[in-house]
Amino acid sequence: MKDLLNFLLKEITGSSDFSVEQVDEEDKINFNVIANPEIIGLIIGKGGKTIKAIQTLVRIRGRLENKSAFVNVSQKEEAKSSKTSSVK
């Protein structure tokens, strides 16, 4: 299922600048997608339609394996840089 989710996200965003963490429980799998703010809008889509479609596909795949699957999206924390920019 993780491969399916990675494939969908890569094709939708056109980028591989995200990570997918998989947390397994008994009959439940949680996928945490951590992405840069620039591509989160592409993952969620207008009105949440894209993420709902992704969740539906992952849930269908999970049911084939007799498991419940959930997809969560969060923003990647940027490391604060010590660089300062000045306008001249």
Secondary structure, DSSP 8 states (H G I E B T S, - for coil): -HHHHHHHHHHHHS---EEEEEEE-SSEEEEEEEE-HHHHHHHH-GGGHHHHHHHHHHHHHHHHTT-EEEEEEEE-------------
